[in-house]
Amino acid sequence: MQKEILINVESQEKRVAVVEAGVLQEYYIERPSEVTLVGNIYKGIVESVVSGIGAAFVSIGQSRNGFLYVSDMMSSAREFDLLDDGSPEAAKEEAARRRTPRPRPSDINKLVKEKQEVLVQVVKEGIGNKGPRLTTHVGIPGRFIVLMPFDNHLGVSKKVTDRQERQRLHKILKKIAPAFNAGLIVRTAGVGKSERDIQREAKYLYVLWKRINRDAAKVKAPGVVHEEHGLTFRILRDIFSEDVSRVLVDNRDEYKKLRNFANNMMPAMKRKLMFYREKVSAFESRGIEKEIEKLYRKKIDLKCKGYIFIEETEGLIAIDVNSGSFSRRNIEETAIRVNSEAAEEIARQIRLRDIGGIIVIDFIDMNRDRNRREIFNILVRSVKRDKARIKILQMSEFGIVQMTRQRVRRGVRRVSYQKCPYCSGRGSVKSVTTMAIEVLRAVKRELDKARLKEVRAFVHPGVANYLLNEDRPSITKLESEHRAKIIIIAEPEMHIERFRIQH
């Protein structure tokens, strides 16, 4: 099965698509104005301590204070667990961990005081009125391992299930850990790697931490000490694997940066990294643009003529499965066919949209327990490829499945849409930035088709204002490349999601 990573870089947006056998499986987006804080390390100042909720509010130099739970100061990273390799030592560690009482909210008063300086890392993006979530358990991620300088924890990712491999990796960690005086966690990409590979990366991360630690001493709080890699570097570090056939990058500068990154961190990727030269974008030629557009719709059609309906709220997502026009004589058979296809598509849509929080799925009712178990197992298998933490409860007799999915960053919809000014917030429309990008993309398509001296774009006034001011450099660049004049015309009556191109 061919697996490709497509990277599209434009002045106002970077996009990454992971495509398997022609089907979009993962999608990521980042804009300069909305760069994620997750992974960044800050020297913060405690603004207030609220023992009632067991949290401290910490100023990190951003528009909103971050919040630091007592559990994120006393407990290490939850993404990983201790290795149970059957040894007496491991058994003792696990037993001790279970005996350790959960921190009480009031314990926060023993750990931090107002005006105290603290070194923290962002583990979850701020959503709505909430600020970013912080931890004092700093983690420096590499390709194969995570270095945790304030912990002595040695472990392996939960997603590594092979017992022998876990034992092998744990032995490597125990051997090399004393040299770094820090916790080490093996990531899924570390499976099969040699002691030399893991030790070399540990040395690199340790040197990086030493530099971060020196910088922290110089930074005046509140302020940033270390910034996580941007989208393209982060994605390649975290998702590139041997089964990727090629990585296509459509921007020469980004391509050069990624080549240098591959030289230092991922030599195996270098031969698969290619500069995309075609006029028609890789996203268009592979039908990815149409797939991305579907991510903003509530209704998703299934091949069997049924459909699923996704309704997102602030903290809960409801997903309904409907048979649509698909039917068979046997109602149970109809339900099984639609539900089985829906289970796979729901897992894919949750991953693509980066939906987080509480998710409730209402499958079509089935009478037999065996059939309910079968659909539930399909859903469980389908979400296994998701990198976010997921917990699923068994399907009820009414066909209801409840699950939670880790929310780290703002989902695709939240990045690309804004509250609708036409309906007082009852719905949403594409943001001005999103529409400006789409307009320039359409203009570029017209200029690529034929040699034109002039192209006119009729757009909503808000979009016109953004294009003529914020995006003026992009227009100038297009005009220079195609030797054509681009005229932006504001039409007061035009809907914000509509535009017209004339030449």
Secondary structure, 3 states (H helix, E strand, C coil): CCEEEEEEEECCEEEEEEEECCEEEEEEEECHHHCCCCCCEEEEEEEEEECCCCEEEEECCCCCCEEEECHHHHCCCCCEEECCCCCHHHHHHHHHHHHCCCCCHHHHHHHCCCCCEEEEEEEECCCCCCCCEEECCCCEECCCEEEECCCCCEEEECCCCCHHHHHHHHHHHHHHHHHCCCEEEECHHHCCCCHHHHHHHHHHHHHHHHHHHHHHHHCCCCEEEECCCCHHHHHHHHHCCCCCCEEEECCHHHHHHHHHHHHHHCHHHHCCEEECCCCCCHHHHCCHHHHHHHCCCCEEECCCCCEEEEEECCCEEEEEEECCCCCCCCHHHHHHHHHHHHHHHHHHHHHHHCCCEEEEEECCCCCCHHHHHHHHHHHHHHHCCCCCCEEECCCCCCCEEEEEECCCCCCHHHHHEEECCCCCCCCEEECHHHHHHHHHHHHHHHHHHCCCCEEEEEECHHHHHHHHHCCHHHHHHHHHHHCCEEEEEECCCCCCCCCEEEC
